[in-house]
Amino acid sequence: MGICCSKAKAAAGGEQLDDDEQAFPWMHDDVFHHHLWTSAAASIHTKQGWKGANQDAMTVCQDFAGHKGHIFCGVFDGHGPLGREVARHVRDTLPMKLSSALKPETEGDHLSTDTLMKLKAEENLSTDSLRLRAEEDPSSNTDLDSSDKSDSTSLSDDTSDEKHLLSTWRNMLVKTFEQMDEELRQHSGIDCICSGTTAVTAVRQGDHLFIANLGDSRAVLCTRDSKDRLIPVQLTTDLKPDLPGELARILNCKGRVFAMDDEPDVARMWLPEQDAPGLAMARAFGDLCLKNHGLICTPEVYYRKISEKDEFLVLATDGIWDVLSNKEVVKMVCSAKDPSKAARQLIERAVRAWRRKYPTSMVDDCAAVCLFLNRPPAHDQQAVPSSFTGSFRKVLSGEAPEVWRALEGVARANSVMRLPRMLSWRRRSNSLSLDQDQDDRD
């Protein structure tokens, strides 16, 4: 069972709409949120920013790949002229690709955790590369204090079977992400030359938690310390272009990294001979113009052995992390009286923080998934009626307007700043081809 959601189309002229005006049945539907909470112990929400159409998307897939109790969830932050389409396409396609890799080859055979543990690792990975880690760069991980680091789980304490399990999952996730990027390259309906999306995904398989991160969205875990206090643990690294490892790769591929004068704290990735596109991340799906200059689609994969002290996981786009710290996010989710609406309250808090901290900037799109880890899902709950799912899918499949205003005005940190000249030439070429076809018909 899968539950996918994003936003309805923006109004003409980029006018911001209230949630009630979006015509989404799930946005205020208590039955939907209650079902999602009781069946998958999850809460989801998204809100359009002030840049135009909402380019964020997210998904929660219950009983993932046909395995009862397994859950896949993810958030995707699109950028560029077709970022909305890229994010939604990845949201809908990536889980299916990963599910196909997980499903048994023969009907009736179940690919369990025990089976995965017995699979031979395809490559030898060092302990350091597989450890739950965080870069020391303060610009990307502002909340990694001693409590975060001390609670990180090292594979040196894991069994050999768990190392093999992680190695198998890492190979599978990397391969699936690469296939997804190649499909975008071949997709005739989405021009990914200068459009793309981040992705941070999580798969829960019993007490095993696997995180795959591509870009600057983030996964944060809420757990308890030795004194039973709630603390945040950042499970992913914000993959910015100025991180030492990312920067070295980009420069080796003749790409450039520098910040603009009006936003000196935002490092961006540029083409060798053009001040474009100015991508604010070092890894992403799409963005084909940068793929030969250091941008990659290989995710960083992280592992967590879930314990009884772990409370919930938050996956969110940078619209939340730009204005709220890890501790603030954990506190906000914990304070929600109705956990099924925790993601909504978190995003509402983030929007208020945007208006307070950056009153002259455009509020970014926000999307969040809160996955509660120690609440057993109620599988005996009645499923959501098919008519509701059908109407929900129908709304999502509506024709999207060509609204993308991230190159207009000034936002605190647009993911992409300028379109390269090759894209402008391509558009002119397409226009000339259409004119020539019209002349031939005449």
C-alpha positions as CSV (number, residue, x, y, z in Angstrom):
1,M,0.0,0.0,0.0
2,G,1.4,3.4,-0.9
3,I,0.3,6.9,0.0
4,C,1.8,9.7,-2.1
5,C,1.1,13.3,-1.8
6,S,2.2,16.7,-3.0
7,K,0.4,20.0,-3.8
8,A,-2.2,21.1,-6.2
9,K,-1.4,23.6,-8.9
10,A,-0.7,27.2,-8.0
11,A,-3.0,30.0,-9.0
12,A,-2.3,32.1,-12.0
13,G,0.3,34.8,-11.4
14,G,2.0,32.8,-8.6
15,E,-0.5,33.9,-6.0
16,Q,-0.2,32.0,-2.8
17,L,-3.3,30.0,-1.9
18,D,-4.5,28.8,1.5
19,D,-4.6,25.1,2.1
20,D,-8.4,25.2,1.9
21,E,-8.2,26.5,-1.7
22,Q,-5.9,23.7,-2.9
23,A,-8.8,21.2,-3.3
24,F,-6.8,18.4,-1.8
25,P,-9.0,15.9,0.0
26,W,-6.2,14.7,2.3
27,M,-5.1,18.2,3.5
28,H,-7.9,18.6,6.0
29,D,-9.3,15.0,5.9
30,D,-9.2,13.6,9.4
31,V,-10.0,10.1,8.1
32,F,-7.0,10.2,5.8
33,H,-4.6,11.3,8.6
34,H,-6.1,8.9,11.1
35,H,-5.7,6.0,8.7
36,L,-2.1,7.0,7.9
37,W,-1.4,7.2,11.7
38,T,-3.1,3.9,12.7
39,S,-1.7,1.9,9.8
40,A,1.8,3.3,9.3
41,A,2.4,5.4,12.4
42,A,3.3,8.3,10.2
43,S,2.3,12.0,9.7
44,I,2.8,13.9,6.5
45,H,2.3,17.4,5.3
46,T,3.5,20.0,2.7
47,K,3.0,23.7,2.1
48,Q,3.6,25.9,-0.9
49,G,6.1,28.7,-0.4
50,W,6.2,32.1,-2.1
51,K,8.2,31.2,-5.2
52,G,5.4,29.8,-7.3
53,A,4.3,26.2,-7.7
54,N,5.2,23.9,-4.8
55,Q,8.2,21.8,-5.9
56,D,8.3,19.6,-2.8
57,A,6.8,16.1,-2.7
58,M,6.8,13.2,-0.4
59,T,5.6,9.6,-0.1
60,V,4.8,6.9,2.5
61,C,4.5,3.3,1.3
62,Q,3.1,0.8,3.8
63,D,3.9,-2.9,3.7
64,F,6.7,-2.0,1.3
65,A,7.6,-4.5,-1.5
66,G,4.9,-6.8,-0.2
67,H,6.5,-7.3,3.2
68,K,4.1,-6.8,6.1
69,G,5.2,-4.0,8.5
70,H,8.0,-2.7,6.2
71,I,7.7,1.0,5.4
72,F,9.3,3.2,2.8
73,C,9.1,7.0,3.1
74,G,10.8,9.9,1.5
75,V,10.8,13.7,0.7
76,F,11.9,15.3,-2.5
77,D,12.8,18.9,-3.1
78,G,12.6,19.9,-6.8
79,H,14.5,22.8,-8.3
80,G,14.7,24.5,-11.7
81,P,12.0,25.2,-14.3
82,L,10.7,21.6,-14.2
83,G,11.6,20.8,-10.6
84,R,8.0,20.2,-9.7
85,E,7.7,17.5,-12.4
86,V,11.0,15.9,-11.6
87,A,10.2,15.7,-7.8
88,R,6.9,14.1,-8.5
89,H,8.2,11.7,-11.0
90,V,11.0,10.5,-8.7
91,R,8.4,10.3,-5.8
92,D,6.2,8.0,-7.9
93,T,9.0,6.0,-9.6
94,L,11.8,5.5,-7.1
95,P,9.8,3.4,-4.6
96,M,8.6,1.1,-7.4
97,K,12.2,0.6,-8.6
98,L,13.4,-0.2,-5.1
99,S,10.4,-2.4,-4.5
100,S,11.2,-4.4,-7.7
101,A,14.8,-4.9,-6.4
102,L,13.4,-6.2,-3.1
103,K,10.7,-8.5,-4.3
104,P,11.4,-12.2,-4.5
105,E,12.3,-13.7,-7.8
106,T,9.8,-16.6,-7.4
107,E,6.2,-16.2,-6.3
108,G,5.7,-17.1,-2.7
109,D,9.4,-16.6,-1.7
110,H,9.8,-13.8,0.8
111,L,13.0,-11.8,0.8
112,S,13.4,-11.4,4.6
113,T,16.0,-9.7,6.7
114,D,17.5,-13.1,7.4
115,T,17.8,-13.8,3.7
116,L,19.4,-10.4,3.0
117,M,21.9,-11.0,5.8
118,K,23.1,-14.1,3.9
119,L,23.7,-12.3,0.7
120,K,27.3,-11.8,-0.2
121,A,28.4,-8.1,-0.2
122,E,29.4,-6.9,-3.7
123,E,32.1,-4.6,-2.4
124,N,34.1,-4.2,0.7
125,L,33.2,-1.0,2.5
126,S,35.3,0.4,5.3
127,T,33.8,0.9,8.7
128,D,34.3,4.7,8.4
129,S,32.3,4.9,5.2
130,L,29.4,3.0,6.8
131,R,29.3,4.7,10.1
132,L,26.4,7.0,11.1
133,R,28.4,10.1,10.7
134,A,28.1,13.8,10.3
135,E,30.5,16.2,8.5
136,E,32.2,18.6,10.8
137,D,31.4,21.5,8.5
138,P,29.3,23.9,10.6
139,S,27.5,25.3,7.6
140,S,25.8,22.0,6.8
141,N,25.2,20.6,10.3
142,T,24.5,23.4,12.7
143,D,23.0,21.1,15.4
144,L,25.6,18.4,15.7
145,D,26.5,18.9,19.3
146,S,28.1,16.4,21.6
147,S,24.8,14.7,22.3
148,D,24.2,14.1,18.6
149,K,27.7,12.6,18.1
150,S,27.8,10.5,21.2
151,D,24.6,8.7,20.2
152,S,25.6,7.8,16.7
153,T,25.8,4.1,16.1
154,S,29.0,2.7,14.8
155,L,29.2,-0.5,12.8
156,S,32.2,-1.7,14.9
157,D,29.6,-2.8,17.5
158,D,27.4,-4.6,14.9
159,T,27.5,-8.2,14.0
160,S,29.1,-9.5,10.8
161,D,25.6,-10.3,9.5
162,E,24.5,-6.7,10.0
163,K,27.6,-5.5,8.1
164,H,26.6,-7.7,5.2
165,L,23.0,-6.5,5.5
166,L,24.1,-2.9,5.3
167,S,26.5,-3.6,2.4
168,T,23.7,-5.3,0.5
169,W,21.3,-2.5,1.1
170,R,23.9,0.1,0.2
171,N,24.6,-1.6,-3.2
172,M,20.9,-1.9,-3.9
173,L,20.1,1.7,-3.0
174,V,23.0,3.1,-5.0
175,K,22.0,1.0,-8.0
176,T,18.4,2.0,-7.8
177,F,19.3,5.7,-7.5
178,E,21.5,5.5,-10.5
179,Q,18.8,3.8,-12.5
180,M,16.4,6.5,-11.5
181,D,18.8,9.2,-12.7
182,E,19.3,7.4,-16.0
183,E,15.6,7.2,-16.5
184,L,15.3,10.9,-16.1
185,R,18.1,11.4,-18.7
186,Q,16.0,9.3,-21.1
187,H,12.6,10.8,-20.2
188,S,11.2,12.6,-23.2
189,G,8.5,14.4,-21.3
190,I,10.8,16.1,-18.7
191,D,13.7,18.3,-19.6
192,C,16.3,17.7,-16.9
193,I,19.1,19.8,-18.4
194,C,18.7,22.4,-15.6
195,S,16.0,20.8,-13.4
196,G,16.3,18.2,-10.7
197,T,15.5,17.2,-7.2
198,T,17.0,16.1,-3.9
199,A,15.9,13.0,-2.1
200,V,16.1,11.7,1.4
201,T,14.5,8.3,1.9
202,A,14.1,5.8,4.7
203,V,13.2,2.1,4.7
204,R,12.2,0.5,8.0
205,Q,12.6,-3.3,8.0
206,G,11.8,-4.5,11.5
207,D,14.4,-2.9,13.8
208,H,16.7,-2.0,10.9
209,L,16.5,1.6,9.5
210,F,18.2,2.4,6.2
211,I,18.6,6.1,5.1
212,A,19.6,7.2,1.6
213,N,20.4,10.8,1.1
214,L,20.9,12.8,-2.0
215,G,21.3,16.6,-1.6
216,D,20.5,18.9,1.2
217,S,17.2,17.5,2.6
218,R,17.7,15.9,6.0
219,A,16.8,13.0,8.3
220,V,16.8,13.6,12.1
221,L,16.0,11.0,14.7
222,C,14.5,11.7,18.1
223,T,15.9,9.4,20.8
224,R,16.4,9.4,24.6
225,D,19.8,9.8,26.4
226,S,20.9,8.0,29.5
227,K,18.8,10.4,31.6
228,D,15.7,9.7,29.5
229,R,15.8,13.1,27.9
230,L,14.7,13.6,24.3
231,I,17.6,14.5,22.1
232,P,18.0,14.9,18.3
233,V,20.4,12.8,16.3
234,Q,21.1,14.0,12.8
235,L,21.4,10.8,10.6
236,T,22.4,12.5,7.3
237,T,24.9,15.1,6.1
238,D,23.7,18.1,4.2
239,L,25.6,17.5,0.9
240,K,26.6,21.1,0.1
241,P,29.2,21.9,-2.6
242,D,31.7,23.3,-0.1
243,L,32.1,20.1,1.9
244,P,35.7,19.0,1.5
245,G,35.0,15.7,-0.2
246,E,32.3,17.2,-2.5
247,L,34.4,20.2,-3.3
248,A,37.4,18.1,-4.3
249,R,35.3,16.0,-6.7
250,I,33.7,19.0,-8.3
251,L,37.0,20.8,-8.8
252,N,38.6,17.6,-10.2
253,C,35.8,17.6,-12.8
254,K,36.4,21.2,-13.8
255,G,33.3,22.5,-12.0
256,R,33.5,25.6,-9.9
257,V,32.2,26.4,-6.4
258,F,31.7,29.9,-5.0
259,A,29.1,32.0,-3.2
260,M,27.5,35.0,-4.6
261,D,28.2,38.4,-3.0
262,D,24.6,38.9,-1.7
263,E,24.6,35.5,0.0
264,P,28.1,34.7,1.1
265,D,27.0,31.8,3.3
266,V,25.5,29.8,0.4
267,A,28.1,27.9,-1.7
268,R,27.0,27.1,-5.2
269,M,28.1,24.9,-8.0
270,W,28.8,26.4,-11.4
271,L,29.7,25.3,-14.9
272,P,33.4,25.7,-15.9
273,E,32.9,28.7,-18.2
274,Q,29.4,30.1,-17.3
275,D,28.1,31.6,-14.1
276,A,25.2,29.1,-14.2
277,P,23.3,27.3,-12.9
278,G,24.5,28.0,-9.4
279,L,23.2,24.8,-7.8
280,A,23.2,24.9,-4.0
281,M,23.9,21.2,-3.5
282,A,26.6,18.7,-4.6
283,R,24.3,15.7,-5.4
284,A,20.9,15.5,-7.0
285,F,18.7,13.7,-9.5
286,G,18.6,15.4,-12.9
287,D,20.6,18.7,-13.5
288,L,22.3,17.0,-16.5
289,C,24.3,20.1,-17.4
290,L,26.4,19.5,-14.3
291,K,26.7,15.7,-14.4
292,N,30.1,15.9,-16.2
293,H,31.4,18.5,-13.8
294,G,31.1,16.9,-10.4
295,L,27.4,16.6,-9.7
296,I,26.6,12.9,-8.9
297,C,23.4,10.9,-8.1
298,T,25.2,8.5,-5.7
299,P,23.4,8.6,-2.3
300,E,25.1,8.4,1.0
301,V,23.6,5.5,2.8
302,Y,23.3,5.4,6.6
303,Y,22.2,2.6,9.0
304,R,20.5,2.7,12.4
305,K,19.6,-0.3,14.6
306,I,16.3,0.9,16.1
307,S,16.3,0.6,19.9
308,E,13.5,1.1,22.5
309,K,14.9,4.6,23.1
310,D,14.2,5.8,19.6
311,E,11.0,7.7,19.3
312,F,10.5,9.0,15.8
313,L,12.2,10.0,12.5
314,V,11.7,13.3,10.7
315,L,12.5,13.6,7.0
316,A,12.1,17.1,5.7
317,T,13.2,19.5,2.9
318,D,15.5,22.4,3.5
319,G,12.6,24.8,3.8
320,I,12.3,23.5,7.4
321,W,16.0,23.1,8.3
322,D,16.8,26.6,7.1
323,V,14.8,28.2,9.9
324,L,14.5,25.5,12.6
325,S,17.2,23.6,14.4
326,N,17.2,19.9,15.0
327,K,16.3,20.5,18.6
328,E,13.4,22.8,17.7
329,V,12.0,20.2,15.2
330,V,12.2,17.4,17.8
331,K,10.5,19.6,20.4
332,M,7.7,20.6,18.0
333,V,6.9,17.1,17.0
334,C,6.9,15.9,20.6
335,S,4.6,18.7,21.6
336,A,1.9,17.7,19.1
337,K,-1.2,16.7,21.0
338,D,-2.4,14.7,17.9
339,P,0.6,12.9,16.5
340,S,-1.2,12.3,13.2
341,K,-1.0,16.1,12.6
342,A,2.6,16.5,13.9
343,A,4.0,17.2,10.4
344,R,1.4,19.9,9.8
345,Q,2.2,21.7,13.0
346,L,5.9,21.4,12.3
347,I,5.5,23.1,8.9
348,E,3.2,25.8,10.3
349,R,5.9,26.6,12.8
350,A,8.5,26.7,10.1
351,V,6.5,29.2,8.0
352,R,6.2,31.5,11.1
353,A,9.9,31.2,11.6
354,W,10.5,32.2,8.0
355,R,8.4,35.3,8.4
356,R,10.1,36.3,11.6
357,K,13.8,35.5,10.7
358,Y,13.7,36.5,7.0
359,P,10.9,39.1,6.6
360,T,12.3,40.3,3.2
361,S,12.8,36.8,1.7
362,M,10.4,34.5,0.0
363,V,9.3,31.6,2.1
364,D,10.5,28.3,0.8
365,D,8.3,25.2,0.1
366,C,8.2,22.8,3.0
367,A,7.5,19.1,3.2
368,A,7.9,16.7,6.1
369,V,7.3,13.1,7.0
370,C,7.3,12.1,10.7
371,L,7.7,8.3,11.2
372,F,7.0,7.1,14.7
373,L,9.2,4.1,15.5
374,N,8.0,2.5,18.7
375,R,4.3,2.5,18.0
376,P,3.2,-0.8,16.5
377,P,1.1,-0.2,13.4
378,A,-2.5,-1.4,13.6
379,H,-2.7,-3.6,10.5
380,D,-6.3,-4.7,11.3
381,Q,-7.6,-1.2,10.6
382,Q,-10.0,-0.8,7.7
383,A,-8.3,0.6,4.6
384,V,-9.1,3.9,3.1
385,P,-11.9,3.5,0.6
386,S,-10.7,3.2,-3.0
387,S,-12.9,6.1,-4.1
388,F,-10.9,8.4,-1.8
389,T,-7.6,7.1,-3.2
390,G,-9.0,7.5,-6.7
391,S,-10.1,11.1,-6.2
392,F,-6.7,11.8,-4.6
393,R,-4.8,10.4,-7.5
394,K,-7.0,12.3,-10.0
395,V,-6.2,15.6,-8.3
396,L,-2.5,14.9,-8.4
397,S,-2.6,14.0,-12.1
398,G,-4.1,17.3,-13.1
399,E,-2.3,19.4,-15.6
400,A,0.2,21.6,-13.9
401,P,0.6,25.2,-15.1
402,E,3.9,26.5,-16.3
403,V,4.7,28.5,-13.1
404,W,8.3,28.8,-11.9
405,R,9.4,32.0,-10.4
406,A,12.6,31.0,-8.6
407,L,14.6,33.1,-11.0
408,E,12.5,36.2,-10.2
409,G,12.8,38.3,-7.1
410,V,15.2,37.3,-4.2
411,A,14.9,34.3,-2.0
412,R,17.2,33.5,0.9
413,A,18.7,30.5,-1.0
414,N,17.2,29.5,-4.4
415,S,18.5,26.1,-5.3
416,V,19.2,27.2,-8.8
417,M,20.2,30.8,-9.7
418,R,20.6,31.1,-13.5
419,L,19.8,29.0,-16.6
420,P,22.9,28.2,-18.7
421,R,23.0,29.5,-22.3
422,M,22.7,26.0,-23.7
423,L,19.1,25.8,-22.3
424,S,18.1,29.1,-23.8
425,W,19.6,28.0,-27.2
426,R,17.7,24.7,-26.9
427,R,14.4,26.5,-26.3
428,R,15.0,28.8,-29.3
429,S,15.9,25.7,-31.4
430,N,12.6,24.0,-30.4
431,S,10.7,27.2,-31.3
432,L,12.4,27.4,-34.7
433,S,11.6,23.7,-35.3
434,L,7.9,24.3,-34.5
435,D,7.9,27.3,-36.9
436,Q,9.5,25.3,-39.6
437,D,6.9,22.5,-39.2
438,Q,4.1,25.0,-39.4
439,D,5.6,26.5,-42.6
440,D,5.9,23.0,-44.2
441,R,2.2,22.4,-43.4
442,D,1.3,25.7,-44.9
